[in-house]
Amino acid sequence: MAGQWGSPVPYGQQPWQPAPTPQSAMRAAHADRERTVDVLKAAYAEGRLTAAEYEHRMATAHQAATYGQLSALVADLPAGPVAAPFGAPVPATFMPAPPPPRNGLATASAILGGLCLFTGGLTGLPAVITGHMARAQIRRTREAGDSLAVTGLVLGWFSVACWALLAVLVVVAAVSVEHT
């Protein structure tokens, strides 16, 4: 008996079965068998398979243990092989949702807050302003970066408080010098 392109078919292999590959030896799951059964049902409903061939392939599908066995059952049908080869890209449907974008003002607030340590607190007020703007945008747009905005706010407010304390101390010192 000749194969698909006239090549001889190995003993025990049906003409519609492709040659085995290393990937075809991977174990199949119940969901893989069900997808194969769905393809066979559609092919039978469309008149592509006889009743006897449909019954034989269905029984084989329920007993199949590997991707190769399942692929062989549908290789000659328009739906093609059910099992994707190992290493094939995962469809976007099954990928996790991408993370939300990070708010740029939150990043700026955290950077400005961190720079307070090196600039003597001069970037504290801009860190507070950008931090509050960032938190408002994050609540509205559901972006990521709230922890960065809070970090910038904490460092910025700490810097502003230090500057305020320094100003109070200068005023107190000036008043005490005048009274002496």
C-alpha positions in Angstrom: 0.0 0.0 0.0 1.4 3.5 -0.8 1.4 6.5 1.5 0.3 10.0 0.9 2.9 10.8 -1.8 3.4 7.2 -3.1 6.0 6.2 -0.5 5.5 2.8 1.1 3.7 2.8 4.4 5.4 1.0 7.3 3.7 -2.1 8.6 1.0 -1.3 11.1 0.7 2.3 10.1 -2.4 3.6 8.4 -2.0 5.6 5.1 -3.3 8.7 6.9 -0.8 8.6 9.7 2.3 10.9 9.4 5.7 9.6 10.2 6.5 9.7 14.0 8.6 12.6 15.3 10.2 13.2 18.7 7.5 15.7 19.6 4.8 13.2 18.7 5.9 11.1 21.7 4.8 13.7 24.2 1.9 12.5 26.5 -1.5 13.8 25.6 -4.1 15.2 28.1 -7.8 14.6 28.2 -8.4 18.1 26.7 -6.2 17.1 23.7 -8.3 14.0 23.2 -11.5 16.0 23.4 -10.2 18.5 20.8 -9.4 15.6 18.5 -12.9 14.1 19.0 -14.4 17.5 18.1 -12.4 17.6 14.8 -13.5 14.0 14.0 -17.2 14.9 14.8 -17.0 17.9 12.5 -15.4 15.8 9.7 -18.1 13.1 10.0 -20.9 15.7 10.0 -19.4 17.3 6.8 -19.3 13.9 5.1 -15.5 13.6 5.1 -15.4 10.3 7.0 -17.5 7.1 6.6 -19.4 5.8 9.6 -16.9 2.9 10.0 -13.9 5.1 9.7 -15.4 7.6 12.1 -16.1 4.8 14.7 -12.6 3.5 14.3 -10.9 6.9 14.7 -13.1 7.8 17.7 -12.2 4.6 19.5 -8.5 5.2 18.7 -8.8 8.8 19.9 -10.1 7.7 23.3 -7.3 5.3 23.7 -4.5 7.6 22.4 -1.7 8.3 24.8 0.5 10.7 22.8 0.2 13.8 20.6 1.5 11.8 17.7 -1.3 9.3 18.0 -3.9 12.1 18.1 -2.3 14.0 15.2 -2.4 11.0 13.1 -6.1 10.7 13.5 -6.8 14.1 12.0 -3.8 14.7 9.8 -5.7 14.2 6.6 -8.7 16.4 7.6 -9.0 20.1 6.9 -8.7 21.0 10.6 -5.2 19.6 10.5 -3.3 18.1 13.4 -4.8 19.0 16.7 -1.7 19.0 18.9 0.7 21.9 18.4 4.3 20.9 18.2 6.4 21.3 21.3 7.8 24.9 21.5 5.1 26.4 19.4 4.0 29.9 20.5 1.1 29.9 23.0 -2.0 31.6 21.6 -2.7 35.0 23.1 -6.0 33.7 24.5 -4.1 31.6 27.0 -1.4 34.2 27.9 -1.8 36.2 31.1 -3.0 39.7 30.7 -0.2 42.2 30.3 0.5 44.3 33.4 -1.0 47.8 33.4 1.5 50.6 32.3 3.3 52.4 35.1 2.4 56.0 35.7 5.2 58.3 34.7 4.5 60.9 37.4 4.7 58.2 40.1 8.2 57.3 38.8 9.2 61.0 38.8 7.9 61.4 42.3 9.9 58.5 43.6 13.1 59.8 41.8 12.6 63.3 43.1 12.0 62.0 46.6 15.2 59.9 46.4 17.1 62.9 45.2 16.1 64.8 48.4 18.9 62.9 50.2 21.5 64.3 47.7 20.1 67.8 47.2 19.5 68.7 50.8 15.8 68.4 50.4 15.5 70.9 47.5 13.5 68.3 45.4 11.1 67.6 48.2 8.3 70.0 47.2 8.4 68.8 43.5 8.2 65.2 44.8 5.1 66.0 46.8 3.4 67.8 43.9 4.1 65.0 41.4 3.2 62.3 44.0 -0.3 63.8 44.5 -0.8 64.3 40.8 0.3 60.7 40.2 -2.0 59.2 42.8 -5.0 61.1 41.3 -4.1 59.8 37.8 -3.7 56.3 39.1 -7.1 56.3 40.7 -8.6 57.5 37.5 -6.7 55.4 34.9 -5.9 52.3 37.0 -2.3 52.4 36.1 0.5 50.8 38.2 2.9 52.8 40.3 1.0 53.7 43.4 3.8 52.5 45.7 6.2 54.7 43.8 4.0 57.7 44.3 3.6 57.0 48.0 7.4 56.6 48.3 7.9 60.0 46.6 5.2 61.6 48.9 6.8 60.2 52.1 10.3 61.3 51.2 9.0 64.7 49.9 6.9 65.5 52.9 9.8 64.4 55.2 12.0 66.9 53.4 9.4 69.7 53.5 9.0 69.0 57.3 12.8 69.2 57.8 12.9 72.5 56.0 9.9 73.8 58.0 11.6 72.7 61.3 14.8 74.4 60.2 12.9 77.6 59.4 11.2 77.5 62.9 14.6 77.0 64.6 16.1 79.9 62.7 13.2 82.2 63.7 13.4 81.0 67.3 17.1 81.6 67.3 16.7 85.0 65.8 14.0 86.0 68.4 16.1 84.7 71.3 19.2 86.7 70.0 17.2 89.9 69.8 15.9 89.5 73.4 19.4 89.2 74.8 
